Amino acid sequence: MSGWEVHPWRLRWNGLSVDQLRRTESIFALSNGHIGMRGTLDEGEPRGLPGTYLNGFYEEHSLPYGESGYGYPEAGQTVVNVTDGKVIRLLVEDEPLDMRYGRAHRHWRELDFRSGTMRRHTRWESPTGKRITLRTERLVSLTQRAVAAILYEVEADEDVQLVVQSDLLANEPVEHDSDDPRVAAALEDPLVAEFAHADGYRAVLAHHARNSQLRMAAGMDHELVTEDGLRTEIRAEGDLARFTAAVDVPAGGKLRLVKYLGYGWSAQRSVPALRAQVEAAIAGARQTGWDGLLAEQRRFLDDFWEAADIEVEGDDELQQALRFALFHIMQAAVRGETRAIPGKGLTGPGYDGHAFWDTEMFVLPVLVHTLPEAARDALRWRHSTLDKARERAAVLGQAGAAFPWRSINGAECSAYWPAGTAAFHVSGDVAHAVAQYAHATGDRAFEREAGAEILIETARLWRSLGHHDQHGGFRIDGVTGPDEYSAVVDNNVYTNLIAQENLREAVAAAERNPDVAERLGVTPEEPAAWRAAADGMLVPFDDLLGVHEQSEGFTSHAAWDFEGTDPDEYPLLLNRPYFDLYRKQVVKQADLVLAMHVRGDAFTPAQKARNFAYYEARTVRDSSLSAATQAVLAAEIGALDLAYDYLAEAAFTDLHDLHHNVHNGLHMASLAGAWIGLVAGFGGMRHHDDGLSFAPRLPRGLERMAFRMAFRGTRLAVEVRPGKVTYRVIAGEALRITHHGEPVLVEPDGPVVRSTPDVPEPPEIRHPAHRSPVRRVPRGKEASGE
């Protein structure tokens, strides 16, 4: 299924596979949350989909409506492929190195999770018989936010003339998959040149986006080490800056080039200011040097893996996938610094570069416990968009703040209101992430400066959006929950429970921060109203079936004809009308099951088992968000083999291209779901305001698993073997946790060992026809029948 070489700390693809370039370019993407670079070949061709992105830099376009209506968003936002600094071309005696010509005796690329770099090794023979060996290494700095760098080394088998061309290239041609001609038009030469300068080995280009007017600059500088006979030139004009070096290399000799890149953008700063920023970034990189940048990268990652590593024994491919997932989640966020974490990170143009609720409910739980500073910064981005959220709520006739379904700058960009505007749970998801971060870190400064305001304004939204019925229950009608196949429904359980938590957290935050409450004009009556709404929150339950209704009346809907649905019709949203999906019992992704994960306190163990079985038979997993949540609840109710299948599905969504769209970028939520599936699933980790609890269970496919995480400044290691669990403090103070309901104190001076109880007997579980997860059998165990 996969062309990847299995290794615990790296991911290597052998050979070229031109038809797989788009896929591998996404997999090999490098980022730091500010700069993102797809893993294209150094020479720029052949290529699948070139891409260099700056987080938050976008172009605007009008949104398409067959029929417009009041409150519809007018402007869309799409991530822009900015100036490409990755291109380095090589000519060997006038023959350009092109992997489609001549002969590649050896070629591989790899992503190294420890060094934080992408390496490439090519042994190439030109059409005229000249042989060279090319080695490159590329990094996007995890410590110097505006910097990327490339080491480019060529070794000659015989005396040869080499010419290297190193480019900055803006407006490079890119094919767009969008069916909307407005988007295609906006992205056709989106950058307007403002400045070009070249001198010595350095060049800078500045541009602005044609419609959004955002301004960006990119710069490059070079260090060149070679034998005698060197000639160089540099030029810059409009969309292109090029540094050229021609050199005679003797047999066995080597040309060594280091390319330093600097990037910056702003909505307000001038071209001279951006030029100064970029040149300063390059000067800092050159002062650090290539070896220094590598050392900084390694030190950062050594610390990250000490805090965040996951180990599994018995499934080597899963081990690789879990570290791959953690590496990319870290990359997507580490230097985002008050910018969003897009659904595809900065690995491709998928979803137009928009951020969704995926960030708060899937990505941030990982970051809160592995890289809390990045989680804080992502939440500060949400806080920076509060004014836009308030404006959106006002347009919709509501109080408080309504965060967007999809956006880059905080303004709503969804043109389909049943799945966009009506998905008010997004505001509760943001509030949930705020509360989780605050409880996990004890960061009261963040709460005072940003968190309390988010909680209060979203609580105001729920109080405005819902109402008390004649029986005193609090209803939230006409909303769309996580399941986009059930739109505009009443009392969606997930939405109501996330709102209930939001309301209670807002009361507590207002009490802890009376100065913030006073500044926001919170009256004495408001917290009382929030409490009453939370206490009266309706949670629909079907007494006849003995299960919760995903939303009011859901279990009375007609059953979907799964047996009569052709396997090729999935995903259903592309082949069946939404009208039919909305009125049937068919679930796109875990909805009520997600509620049982994040609000497990609202359900009994028996209810969880019955609910899980009922909704498994109706969930088709047309979304990559589903498998991780299903893994968590399957593990909790004792269906460990099924949980293992779902964990693998989340972990391999991108490496195996399960949804056939990795060419547009990786799925950040599914990558995060691999961590969630193991830590919250088989680790049983739950994090509530009263502390941290675990209920570890080891599936048959694994002989051992271990994971590390942070909580309130303490780094904790958890190791699970058959029948026993060991808890150990790596750094920090003693930590009180709960193990299968038993209070445990883990102190720095010694590990704590506990036994694991028997796994509960799961209910009978059925899946829709053709929608069962692929059975997970680790490599090497197929022959034994395991």
N, C-alpha and C positions, 0 to 999 in steps of 0.2 A: 504493500500500500504506500510505502514511503521510500524516498530515495536518500533518506538521511542516515549517516553513519552514527551508530549509537555510542555515546561516550558520556560519562557523568558530568563533565564540566565544559563541554563544547558541543557545537553542532556543525557538522561538515557535510558538504554536498560535493561529491566527486563527479567530474565531467561538466560539460557546459549545459546541455539540455535547453536549447533555445526556446522550445515550446513551454518551458517551465520558468522562464526568466521573470515574468511578473510575480509569480508566486514566491520565488526565492528572493526577489528584491524586497518584498515585504518582510520575509522572515529575517533577512540580514540587515534590516534597517537599524540605524543607530540614532539615539536621541538623548537629550537631557531635560526634556520638558519645555525647553525654549527653542532649540534647533532640532529639526528632524531631517535625516538623510536616508532615502531608500538605498538599498544595497545594490545599486547598479554597478556594472563593470567600470573600471577606471577610465577606459578609453571612450565610454559613452555609447558605443555601438558594438555588437547588437544590444538592443535594450528592449525591455518590456514596457515599463511605465516610469519615466524619470520623475524624480520628485525631491525637492528640498523645501522644507516648510518652516515657517516661523510661527510659533504659537500665538494666536490672536490676530494674525495678519490675514485679511480676507478681502474679497471683492463683493460688491453688492449687485443684485439683479432683482428685477420685479418678480413677484410670485404669480404663478398661473392660476386663474380661476375661470371656470366656465360661467359661473354665476357668482358675483361677489355679494358680500353681506356685511352688515355692521360688525366692527370689531375684528374683521379678518386682517391678519398681518399683511403689510404691503411689500416689504422688502425682504428678500432672501440674502443669505450670506454663504459664501463658498470659499474654502481654503484655496490659496494661490500657490502654485509652484513658483517659488521665488528664484533668484539668481543662483545658478548651479555652480558650485565651486569644486565639485568632485572630479571634473573632467581633466584627465592627463593622458594625452595621446603620445604614442611612441612610434617613430619611424626608424626602421632598420635598413640602412642603405636605400633610402627612399621608399621602402615597402612599409605601409602602415600596419601595425599589429592589429589584426582583426581576427577574432576567433573563428570566423566563418571561412577564412582563407589560410593558406599554408597548412601546417600540421601542428596540432597540440599534442605533444608526447605525454604531457601530464598537466592536469588543471584541477584545482580544487579551491573552494572558498569555505571559510569557517567563521563562526561566531564564538568567541571565547568569553564565558561568563565570569571568569576570574580577572582577566585583563581588561574587559570592557571594550574590546576591539574586534574588528572584522579583518581577517587576513585572507590574502589571495596568493596562490602559488601557481605559476604557469611556466611550463617548459615548452617553448614555441620554436618552430622552424619556418622561416619565411618561404614563399613560393620559389625563391632563388637559392634556397638551401642554407641561409644564414641562421645559426641557432643562438638563442639567448634564453636566459632564465630570469623571469620577472617575479619579484616578491614585493607585495604591498601590504601595508597595515593602515587601517583607518580608525580614527576615534572622534567622537563628539565628547568634549570634556565634561565630566561630571562635577568638576570643581571650578572651572572657569567658564561661566555661563555662556559667554558670547563666542566661544572658541571651538573650532574643529581643526583637525590636522591629519595629514597623510604622509606616511613614509613610503617612498617609491624607489626601489632598487633594481637595477638591471645589470646582470653579469653576462659577459660575452664569451663565447667559445673560441672565437678567433678575432683577429684585428677587424674592427668594424666602426663605421660612423653611425652614431645614434643622434637622433633629434627628438627632443621632448617638447611638447606644446602643452602648457598648463593654462586653463581657461577659467574665466568668470563669464557665464553665459546666461543672459536673461531672455525671457520669452521663447525658450526652446519649444519646438513643436511637441504637443501632447495630444493624444487622442482621448476624447472624453466620452464616457459611457452614458451620460445623462440624456434622457429622452426629451428634456425640456430645452427648446432652442434658445430660451433666454439665458440659461446657464452656460450653454456652449458659447454664445455670443459674448457673455461677460468674461469668459476665460480665454478668448482669442486675443493674444497679445495684451494681457491685462496690465502690464507694467509700462509706464511712461518714463523715459529716460530724463533725468535732471542733471546728472553730473558724471563725469568720467575723468579719471586722472591716473597716470602711470609714471613711475620713476624708479630707475634701478631694477630691483627685483619685486617691487610692490605696485599694486594697482587697487583702486577703489571705484566702484560704480554705485550710484544712487538712483532710485526710482520711486514713483508713487503709483498706487493702484488707481486706475482710470476713474472708477466710480466712487469707491469708498474714500479716496484721497489719503489713505494711510501711506506713510512714507517709510522706505527701508533702504539700507545700505549694506553692501557686501565688500569685503576687502580680502586680498591675498598677498602673501609674502613668501619668499623662498630661501632655503639654504641649499647650496649645491656643492657636493664633494665629488671630484673626479680627477682624472689624470690631466696632463697638459692638452692643449689644443681646444680650449673652450671658447665658444662665441655665444653671446646672449643678446637678446633684444626684447623690448616690451612695448606694448601699445594698448590704448584704451579708447573706445569710441562707442557711444550709445549703449547698445546691449552686449558688447563684447570687450573683454580685456584679455590679452594673451601674452604670456611670458614664454619665450622660445629659447631653448639652449641646444646648441649643436656641439658635439664633442667626439673626438676620436678615442675609442676605448680599445686597448690592446687585448690580446687573447688572455683570458683569465682575469681581466680587469673589471672594474665595477663603476657604474654611475649611481650616486646616491643623492636623492632629492627629498627634501622635507618641505611640504607645502602647509603653510599656516593660513587658516581662514578665520575671519571675524564677521559677525552678523549683528545687526540691530535694526529695530523699527520703532516708530512712534506715530501717534496721531497728532502730536503737537510740536515736536522739536524740528528745527530747521535742518537743511542739508548740511551746513557746516557743523552743526552739533552732532548729527549722526556720523558724519565722516570722522570727527574727532573721537567719538565713542568706538568706532570700528578700528581705527588706527591704534587707539590705546589698547584694545583687546589683543590685537596682533602683536604689539610691542611687548605686552605681558606674556604672551605665549612664547615669543622668541626668547625672552629673558629666561623663562622656565626651560625651554628647549624640549626637543622630542623625548629624550630620556626622562626629563623631569615630568612631562605630561603623563608619560606611561607610569611613572612611579606614583604620581598623585592619583591616577585612576585605580591602580592596584591597592593603594592604602584605603581609598574610599570603599572599594568593593570588599576588601578583607573585613572591614568593620561591618559593612552591610550583611555579609553572609554570616558573620558571627551572631548577628541579631535576628536573622531571618531564614536561615537555611532549613531545608527539608531534606530528610534522608529516607529512602525506602529500600528495603532489601527483598529480592524476589521478583522484581520487575524493572530491569535496567532501562527499558525504553520509557517507562513512566517516570523514573528518576530523572532522566534527561529532560522530559517534558515539563516537569514541575519546576526545575531550575530555569529552564527557558521562559516559563510563564512569569516567575518572580523577577527575572532579569528585565523583561520587557515592561512589567508594571513599574518597577523602579525607574527605568529609563523614561517612561511617559510622564513622570511627576517630579523627579528629584530637584530640578531647577525651574519648575514652572512658575513659581513665585508670583502668586496672585493672578495666574491665568488658568483657564479651564483645562481639564483633562478630557480631550475629545474621545468619542467612542472608538476610534481607530488609533488613538494616540497621535503620533506624528509619523506613522508608518505608511500612509497612503491617503488618497482623497476620498475614501469611502465615507458615506453619510455627510458629504460636503464639509468634512472637518468639524462637525457639530458635536457638542457635549450634550448628553442626555442624563436621565436619572440613573443610568448605569453607573456613573461615577460614584454617586453617594451610596448606592445600595450594594455594589459589588467591589469596586476598586478601593474606595476609602476604608472599608473594614480591613483590607489587607494592609494598607499604608498606616492606619492607626496603630497597628501592632508590629510593624516592621520599620517604618520610616515616618514617624508621627509628624515631623516638621513639614513634610510634603503634604500630609493630610490637612494640616492647619492652613497651609498656603492655598490649597484648593478650596477650602471653605472661605478663606478670605476673598477669593474671587467671587464666590456667591454673594458675600456681603457687599462687595464693590458694585454689584448689579442690583442692589435692593431698590434703588429709585426706579429702575426700569420695571421691576417686579411690582412695585406699588402702582405705577402707571398702568400696567397690564390689568391688575385687579380692578382699578377704577374704571377702565374701559369696559370690563365685564360686569360692572355694577356691583362690585364686591369691595369690602374693606380689606385692609392689610396688604399682603404681598402675594402675588401669584407668579411663581417662577416658571420659566418657559419649558415646554416639552423638548425643544431643540434650539440651540443657539451657539454662537461664537462669542458675541459681545454682551449677552444678557437679554437681548430683545428676541421675542418669539419669532421663529422662522418656519413654523409648520403651516403648510397650506391646507392641511386636512384636519379640520377642527375636531371630529369625533375622537381621533387618536391623539390630537395635540391639545387644543384648548381644554377639552373635557377631562384630560388626564391630570386632575388637580392633585393626585397623590404625589406628584413631583415635589410640591411644596412641603408635604409631610416627610418625603424622603430626605430633603435637605435638612429639615429639622431633626430627623432621626440621626443623621450623620453628625450634626453639631453636638447632640446629646452624647452620642457614643464617644466622640473625640474628647469631650470635656470629662466624662466619667473615666475614660481609660488613661488620661494624662494628668488630670487635676489642674489643667491649664486655666486658672481663673482669670488671668490677664486676657486671654482670648475671649472668654465668656463676656467680660466687661466691655471689651472693645468691639466685639462683633457677634458672638454667639447669642447673647441674650436678646439683642435686637432682632435677629433672625427668628428666634423662637416666639417672641412676642408678636411680630408682624404676621407670621404664618398662623399663629393661634387666632388672631383677628380674622384671618381669611376663613378658617373653619367655622367660627362663630357666625360669620356673615353668610357663608355658603349653606350651612345646615339650619335646621329648625326643630323645635320640640313639637311632637304630634299631640293628639288629644289624650294620649295615655302617658305623656311625659317622656317618651323616648326621643332621643336626638337622632334625626335622620339627615343623611347627606344624599340627595337625589340628583340624578342626571349627570353622572360622572363615568369616566372610563378607568378601570383598574389596570394592573399590569397586563392582563390578558386582552390583547387588542382585537380578539375575535368576539368580544362581548362589550360593545361600546354603548355609552350613554345609558347607564343602568342605575338603579336605586340601591343604596346601601351595599356597595361593594365591601366585602368583609375586610380585605386588605386596606382599602382606603380608610374605612371607619376606624380600624385598629391603629393605623399609623397616625391618624388624626387624634385619636384618644391619647396616645402617648405624647404627641405634640402639645396638646392642651395642658396636660399635667406638667410637662417639662417647662412650659412657659410660666405656669404658676410658680414653680420652684425657682426659676431663673429670676423672675420679678422680685421674689422675696429675698433672694441672695444679693440682688443688685438694685436696691431701691433708687439709687441715683439714676440708673439707666431707665428704670420704669418711670420715674418722674420726668426725665427728659423726653420720653416718648408719649407723655400724657396719659399713662395708664391710670384709670380711675379706680377707686376701691371696688366698684361694681364689676369691673372686667374680670379679675381673677375668679370671683365668685361665679360669674357666668361661664367661664372656661371649665371650672370644676363641675358645674351642673351638666354642661354638655358632655364632658368626658364620662361622668357617672351614668348618664342616660344613653350613652352611645348604643345604637342598635346593632346587633350581630345576628343576622338571619340564620335560622336553624330549621331544618326539615325534620319534624318529629317523626313522621312516618318512615323516612329512610334512615333516620338516626345520623345524619351528616349535616355539616354546615353548608349553607347555600353560598356559592361564590359571590352571588349578588341576589337581591330579593327576587324570587321567582325562577332562578336559574334551573333548579331541579325539575321544574314543571315544563321546561321547554322540550320541544321534540328532540329525539335522539338523532345524532348525525349518522348517516349510513356509511360507516367505515368500511364494511365489507364491499360496498358498491363503489368505493372511491379507488380509482386507479393509483398505484404507487407513484406514477409519473406526474400526478396532479399536485403533489406536495412540492413546495409550500402552497397551501390552499389560497393564500391571498393573491397569488399570481394566476390562479386558474379557476377560482370560484368567486361569485359576487359577494361583496361584504354584506349585502342585504341578507343573504341566506346564512352566512356565518353568524350574524348577530342574533338570529332567532333560533339557533340550535345549540345543543349541548356539545360543543367542540371547543377545546381550549388550545390557544396558540402556545402558551408558555405558562409555567408555574405561577399561579396567582394566589389562590387560597393556600396552596402549599408554601408559598413564600411568606404568607402571613403567619403560618405555623412555625416558621423558622425565626423570623425577627420578633414576633410577639408570641413566643411559645408559652408564656405565662397565662395566656388567655384560653388555653386548651388543655384538656386532660389527656393523659397518655392514650386512653381508649379512644377518645375523639380523634386524636392524631392518626391512629392506625386506621380507623374507619374512613376518615376523610381522605387519607392518602390513597387507599385502595379505590375509593370511588372516583377520584379525579385522575388517577393513573389511567383508568379505562377510557378517559375522554381527552387526554392531553396528547397533542401530536408533535410537540417540540419543533414547531416551525421557526423558532427563535433560538439563537445560541445562548440566550440567558437562562434557559430552562434547566439544563442538565445538572448544573451545580446545586441548585436548590433541591432538585429531586434526589440528588446524592445525599444531601444532608438529612432529609427526612426519612429516606429509605434506611440509612444507618441508624437513626434514632428509633425506628419501630422494629429493628432487628432484621431487615431484609438486606444483609450485608453483601451478598453476591450482586444484587441489583444496584446497590450503592456503588460498588466497585465498577460496574459497567458505566454508570453515569459519571463517576469521577473521571474515568478514561475518556469519555466523550467530551467532557469539558476540557481536559488537558490536551487532547489531540485535535480539537476543532480546527486549529490553524496548521499544525504540523502535517495533518492528513487532509487538510482542505475539505472538511466534511460538508461545508455549506457552499462550496464551489465559488467563493468570492474573496479568497485571500489575496488575489491579485490587486484588490483595492485597499488592502491594509489589514492588519491584525485586529482581532476582536478583544479589546481590553477587558471587557466584562467576563468573557469566557476564560481568558487567561487568569484573571483574578479568581474566577470560579474554581480553577484547579486547586488553588490554595484553600478556598472556602470548603470545597468538597472533602479535602483531607483533614484540615484542622478543625472545622466545625462539624464535619461529617464523622469521620472515624476517630477524630480527637474528642468529639462531643463538646467542643469549646462553645460556651455561651457567655456573653458579656452583658450584664445588666448593671444598674446603678449600685446594686449591693455587692458587686465584686465579680470575680472570674470563676467560672465553674467548668469542669471537664467530666466527660463520661466516655473514656476511650474504649474502642472496640477494634480489633484487628481482623480484617477480612482474610479469607482463605488464600487469596492471591499474594499476600505479603507475609514475609517471615518476620519483619521488624519495620517499624517506622519511627521517626523522630522529627520533631519540629521545634523551632525556636520562635519566641515572640516577646514583645515588650508590654509591660503593664505598669503604669504609674512609676516610671523610672527604673523598674527592675526588669532585667532580661532573664527569661525563664526558658529552660529546656525541658521538653517532655519526650520521653522514650517509651514506646509501647512494644512489648514482646508478648508472645502467647501467655495469657494468664496474669500478667503483671505490668505495672506502669511505674516509671521512675520520674520524679519531679526534681529538678535541680536549678538553683539560682546560679546564673553565669556571672552576673554583675548586678550590683545594687543591693537593696535592703531585703529583709525577709518579706515574704508575700503570703497572705492568707487566701487560699483557694478552696474550692469544693470539689471533691472527687466522688462521683456517683452519689451525691447527696451528703457525703461525709466531710465536715470541716477539716482542713489540713493546713498546717503552718509549714511553709518551706523556707528554711533559713540558709544563709550563705555558707555555713560551715559543714553542710552535709546533705546528701540527697534523701528524699523520702520515697519509699517503695510501698505500693499498694497493689492488692490483687484486683482483678476485674471480675465483676459478677457475670452470671450467665446472661446470654443475649435473649431478649424476649422473643416469643414466637410471633412471627409476622402474620398478617392476614393473607388470604389468597389474593394474588395480584394479577390482573389481566391488563393487556395493552391493546390499543386500537390496532386493527389489522395493518400490517406492514410498518408499524411505528415502534416496534420494540427496539431497545438499544442493542447495539452490537455486543455480543458476549465478550468480555475481556478475558483473554487467556494470554498471560505473559509469554514472551518469546522463550523457547526452550522447554515449555511445559505442554505444548500441544501433543507431542508424541506420547507422553505419559498419561494423557487423558484428563489431566487436571483442569 
